[in-house]
Amino acid sequence: MNEIFIKLKEKYLPVNSFRSDFVTFSIGKTLSQVIPLLITPILTRLYTPSDFGIFATFLSLVTIVALISNGRYNLAITLPKKLDKATELLIVCIIGVVSTSLFSLLIFISFKTDILNGLSLGGKDSLVFLIPIGVLIVASIESVYYWLLRRRDYKFLSKNLVIQTGVTSLLKLGFAFFYWGWFGLVFAYILGALLSLILLTTKFLKESDFVNVIKGIKRRDLLDTAKEYRDFPLLSMPADGINSFANQLPNILLNSLFGSSIAGFYSMTHRVLGLPVTFISSAMTDVYRERASADFREKGDSRKIFLATLKYLTLFSIPIFVLLFLFAPAIVPFLLGEQWAEVGQYIRILTPLFLFRFIASPLSSTLYINKKQKHLLLWQIGLLICTVASFYIGNMLGSANLSLTIFSVSYSVMYVILIILGYKFTKK
């Protein structure tokens, strides 16, 4: 029986094949969500929608600043043929991360009252320090992660993610019994991310010749490397920064305009609809980026892997999102508690958006690989305009649901456009 299993695996999941890498990473991504998924019905009864709304606002701010801090040089780490060049890019990333974290701390301390009141977070002074700390840890994780991704160490990266999410989830559960509210959610997240960074860094130091590389690197080498890949901070960073800002802006605006409870409903909706993205689409993103980069580097053509990825994502996504749309309003109150019933309606409103995002997100890597950042930047600007317009109109009419409906429709259209652009630029 074991021999039959091995033969089937060799036939359908050959070592180092795209399919094998995808399955390995998908399993890791899926397992990393098992514990959070299982304890979510408990957490929603221990924490209020307002707690989740404040946590979502914190996470949005950290995500936006962390993305900008490494200059998007982390995306370039998988591209150089020489490993030393990739390590130089990692060092460039870390310099940017540390500098940005310190600068953000200075800004928060200097304008604490204005910033917190503007975000409807008045009185939550600890966020002044927690946000810069979160930026430092999260951005560092992203930088080291891509160096290890280049090595195709999918098993380790999957295990690391499982450990991080598992520890974070258990800490959230434990801190709830101390009645820490939103602070428990934030602190648990930071501790879980810190553990992940320690594990990633330890693995990196074991697999790299970092000490000798650092000794041999001159300031001029880092400047030359930064200059060689300058399109990433000059074009990718503004594009991704706008995209991240547009995606995270709903949490911030809902908290500011309609209150932390509404932001909590949205964040929970985002969590539920984001599960398929976490399980499959994000795993496909990392594997597709590496494989498409190799095909484009060696053949100048990544259309074959693009179409294969598009097919996989479409087949996975449609049944999942249709079921969520049909049954969410009836299931949500039972699973999360009556105070979360509004989430069922939010899921229906936002299902089209997440369906097209699920398909488009991995394929958008094509524009990075083929250095079409200018086109991506224009697309991201359009996305930001859609976000601002959606919530501006909804706020004028006093309706959060209207804001989210316009937001969902406009984003769906934009993601279809992104898929078309990705296909167009699969060849040199």
Order of alpha helices (4+ residues) and beta strands (2+ residues): alpha-alpha-alpha-alpha-alpha-alpha-alpha-alpha-alpha-alpha-alpha-alpha-alpha-alpha-alpha-alpha-alpha-alpha
